Amino acid sequence: MPCVRAAPGNHSGGCAVTELVASDGAARNPVLMRMIAEELPAFRCAPATTWDCPPEPRALAFAVLGFLTAHGLPGTLPSAGARRAAVLGGITRGLSPPRLTEPAAQPPRLLRIVR
């Protein structure tokens, strides 16, 4: 599962993509990794093991996407190839209205993984 590492910058959504981090089967697929590197020459493309990522990258990715959605932050950015910045997913109302936080003023700048 490829994911993106971003750094603060003057881009839509407040971040500029600096790296693409591949995990699971994508990281073990040399053809895919080569194609990604050719298509995105400005980005560093590295396997997740380079960053000592946890063994559950999909769970981590969904947690980050859930956080972004709940805080009204975009999960896609034009600097990463998207047409526009957009909040991904949605919150489905149950029996009572969901209690959500106020939209964040700024995107997160750091993700710290504690084991």
MIZA-74598 format. One record per residue: residue number from 1; residue in three letters; y, x, z of N, C-alpha, C in turn. Coordinates in steps of 0.02 Angstrom, whole numbers. Atoms other than C-alpha are relative to their C-alpha. Layout:
<atoms>
[atom NUM,"ALA",[Y,X,Z],[Y,X,Z],[Y,X,Z]]
...
</atoms>
This chain:
<atoms>
[atom 1,"MET",[-59,42,0],[0,0,0],[62,44,0]]
[atom 2,"PRO",[-61,-40,0],[160,88,-54],[53,-32,43]]
[atom 3,"CYS",[-57,26,-37],[308,70,60],[58,48,-11]]
[atom 4,"VAL",[-60,-38,15],[484,138,57],[32,24,64]]
[atom 5,"ARG",[-39,-27,-55],[576,251,177],[72,3,-23]]
[atom 6,"ALA",[-70,2,21],[763,225,172],[45,37,49]]
[atom 7,"ALA",[-50,-33,-41],[915,316,238],[66,-36,-6]]
[atom 8,"PRO",[-65,34,4],[1088,247,281],[40,28,-58]]
[atom 9,"GLY",[-41,-22,56],[1208,255,135],[45,-56,-24]]
[atom 10,"ASN",[-45,50,28],[1338,162,34],[-33,-37,-57]]
[atom 11,"HIS",[36,38,50],[1218,49,-58],[-7,-71,24]]
[atom 12,"SER",[11,70,-19],[1181,-136,-59],[-49,-4,58]]
[atom 13,"GLY",[43,5,-58],[1106,-180,109],[9,57,49]]
[atom 14,"GLY",[-14,-53,-46],[1171,-20,188],[-48,59,-1]]
[atom 15,"CYS",[49,-55,3],[1025,93,140],[-9,25,-71]]
[atom 16,"ALA",[18,-29,64],[980,210,0],[-72,24,6]]
[atom 17,"VAL",[70,-21,-2],[797,239,-40],[-3,74,-12]]
[atom 18,"THR",[8,-72,7],[748,420,-17],[-72,20,-14]]
[atom 19,"GLU",[70,-18,8],[558,417,-17],[-42,-62,-10]]
[atom 20,"LEU",[51,51,6],[409,314,-67],[-61,28,34]]
[atom 21,"VAL",[58,-23,-39],[264,328,55],[-59,-45,-19]]
[atom 22,"ALA",[60,37,22],[93,277,-10],[-54,6,53]]
[atom 23,"SER",[55,-1,-48],[-52,229,101],[-59,-38,-29]]
[atom 24,"ASP",[62,33,21],[-225,154,89],[-24,29,-67]]
[atom 25,"GLY",[28,-21,63],[-301,161,-85],[51,32,-46]]
[atom 26,"ALA",[-52,-28,43],[-135,200,-169],[7,76,10]]
[atom 27,"ALA",[-8,-71,-15],[-123,368,-81],[-60,41,-25]]
[atom 28,"ARG",[60,-35,23],[-301,412,-135],[-11,-5,-75]]
[atom 29,"ASN",[6,10,72],[-271,366,-317],[47,49,-36]]
[atom 30,"PRO",[-44,-51,30],[-207,522,-407],[36,-25,-63]]
[atom 31,"VAL",[-32,27,60],[-170,426,-567],[61,-42,19]]
[atom 32,"LEU",[-55,41,-23],[-62,299,-476],[56,43,30]]
[atom 33,"MET",[-51,-43,-30],[27,434,-376],[39,38,-54]]
[atom 34,"ARG",[-34,-35,55],[65,531,-536],[47,-48,-37]]
[atom 35,"MET",[-41,49,36],[129,373,-622],[63,-18,41]]
[atom 36,"ILE",[-57,15,-43],[241,332,-473],[50,57,-3]]
[atom 37,"ALA",[-44,-58,3],[311,509,-474],[37,4,-67]]
[atom 38,"GLU",[-32,-1,66],[346,497,-661],[52,-55,-7]]
[atom 39,"GLU",[-45,57,5],[428,326,-647],[60,6,46]]
[atom 40,"LEU",[-52,-5,-50],[532,370,-494],[14,74,16]]
[atom 41,"PRO",[-8,-72,-11],[578,554,-516],[51,18,54]]
[atom 42,"ALA",[-51,-14,-50],[727,541,-397],[-26,-7,71]]
[atom 43,"PHE",[27,12,-66],[615,491,-251],[-55,51,16]]
[atom 44,"ARG",[57,-40,-22],[498,600,-151],[-57,-51,11]]
[atom 45,"CYS",[57,44,-6],[326,519,-162],[-53,37,40]]
[atom 46,"ALA",[46,-36,-44],[207,565,-21],[-51,-48,30]]
[atom 47,"PRO",[49,42,-36],[48,501,61],[22,-12,72]]
[atom 48,"ALA",[-20,18,-68],[70,414,230],[-22,52,51]]
[atom 49,"THR",[24,-51,-47],[-29,553,313],[53,55,11]]
[atom 50,"THR",[-55,-48,-7],[123,665,282],[43,-18,60]]
[atom 51,"TRP",[-44,24,-54],[217,558,409],[-40,-20,62]]
[atom 52,"ASP",[42,18,-56],[71,535,529],[5,-75,14]]
[atom 53,"CYS",[-3,73,-5],[75,347,493],[-60,-26,38]]
[atom 54,"PRO",[57,29,-36],[-34,235,599],[-54,-23,-50]]
[atom 55,"PRO",[54,20,45],[-203,183,527],[6,-72,-24]]
[atom 56,"GLU",[-7,70,20],[-144,3,508],[66,-10,-38]]
[atom 57,"PRO",[-64,5,35],[-6,19,377],[19,-71,-21]]
[atom 58,"ARG",[-17,68,20],[-20,-161,319],[29,-39,59]]
[atom 59,"ALA",[-26,35,-59],[5,-225,496],[71,23,15]]
[atom 60,"LEU",[-67,-27,-11],[155,-111,516],[49,-28,-51]]
[atom 61,"ALA",[-43,26,52],[227,-166,349],[17,-73,12]]
[atom 62,"PHE",[-14,71,-13],[209,-351,393],[44,-9,62]]
[atom 63,"ALA",[-43,3,-58],[288,-320,563],[72,15,-18]]
[atom 64,"VAL",[-67,-17,22],[438,-238,481],[29,-57,-43]]
[atom 65,"LEU",[-24,56,41],[452,-377,350],[17,-61,43]]
[atom 66,"GLY",[-14,56,-45],[441,-508,488],[64,11,39]]
[atom 67,"PHE",[-63,-17,-35],[578,-420,586],[60,-11,-45]]
[atom 68,"LEU",[-56,7,46],[690,-411,433],[14,-73,-15]]
[atom 69,"THR",[-9,71,15],[661,-594,390],[31,-37,59]]
[atom 70,"ALA",[-26,35,-59],[691,-655,568],[73,18,15]]
[atom 71,"HIS",[-69,-21,-13],[854,-557,574],[45,-10,-61]]
[atom 72,"GLY",[-41,14,59],[915,-614,402],[17,61,-41]]
[atom 73,"LEU",[-13,-62,37],[903,-439,328],[-42,3,-63]]
[atom 74,"PRO",[39,-4,63],[849,-402,149],[-60,46,7]]
[atom 75,"GLY",[60,-41,4],[675,-334,120],[-6,35,-67]]
[atom 76,"THR",[-4,-33,65],[719,-281,-57],[71,24,-10]]
[atom 77,"LEU",[-66,-28,13],[864,-174,-114],[4,23,-73]]
[atom 78,"PRO",[-8,-25,69],[934,-135,-287],[-13,75,-5]]
[atom 79,"SER",[12,-72,3],[925,50,-244],[-74,16,-2]]
[atom 80,"ALA",[73,-10,4],[736,27,-233],[-30,-32,-62]]
[atom 81,"GLY",[24,28,62],[726,-57,-403],[2,-76,-5]]
[atom 82,"ALA",[-5,73,1],[751,-240,-354],[63,-21,-38]]
[atom 83,"ARG",[-59,26,35],[873,-347,-455],[57,-13,49]]
[atom 84,"ARG",[-51,14,-50],[964,-394,-295],[-31,6,69]]
[atom 85,"ALA",[25,-1,-69],[950,-380,-107],[-20,-71,17]]
[atom 86,"ALA",[24,67,-17],[848,-527,-41],[-40,2,64]]
[atom 87,"VAL",[42,9,-59],[775,-586,123],[-68,-24,-26]]
[atom 88,"LEU",[67,17,23],[586,-597,98],[-34,-47,49]]
[atom 89,"GLY",[39,45,-42],[473,-733,164],[43,-56,29]]
[atom 90,"GLY",[-35,55,-32],[521,-881,268],[-32,-16,67]]
[atom 91,"ILE",[24,21,-65],[501,-955,440],[-17,-74,-5]]
[atom 92,"THR",[21,70,4],[400,-1116,441],[10,-35,66]]
[atom 93,"ARG",[-13,39,-60],[456,-1246,565],[-64,-32,24]]
[atom 94,"GLY",[57,32,-31],[322,-1307,685],[21,-67,29]]
[atom 95,"LEU",[-17,63,-33],[333,-1455,804],[71,-1,26]]
[atom 96,"SER",[-69,-4,-23],[499,-1393,870],[35,54,-41]]
[atom 97,"PRO",[-35,-51,41],[635,-1291,785],[-13,70,26]]
[atom 98,"PRO",[11,-69,-22],[604,-1104,787],[62,29,33]]
[atom 99,"ARG",[-56,-34,-32],[713,-998,900],[5,69,-32]]
[atom 100,"LEU",[-10,-63,35],[779,-857,793],[61,36,28]]
[atom 101,"THR",[-59,-38,-19],[900,-719,832],[55,-10,-51]]
[atom 102,"GLU",[-56,2,47],[1070,-713,752],[-13,54,-54]]
[atom 103,"PRO",[8,-52,51],[1073,-619,586],[30,66,24]]
[atom 104,"ALA",[-23,-66,-21],[1093,-433,615],[61,21,-40]]
[atom 105,"ALA",[-60,-23,34],[1260,-354,574],[-16,60,-45]]
[atom 106,"GLN",[18,-59,38],[1176,-195,509],[-76,5,-3]]
[atom 107,"PRO",[72,-11,3],[1001,-149,450],[-22,54,50]]
[atom 108,"PRO",[23,-53,-46],[893,-42,565],[6,68,-34]]
[atom 109,"ARG",[-7,-68,26],[919,145,545],[-61,43,14]]
[atom 110,"LEU",[55,-41,-21],[759,206,626],[-58,-44,19]]
[atom 111,"LEU",[62,33,-23],[580,149,649],[-40,52,38]]
[atom 112,"ARG",[38,-47,-42],[494,237,793],[-68,-31,14]]
[atom 113,"ILE",[68,23,-12],[305,220,803],[-26,36,62]]
[atom 114,"VAL",[25,-27,-62],[235,243,978],[-72,-19,7]]
[atom 115,"ARG",[71,14,-7],[49,258,1005],[-21,1,72]]
</atoms>
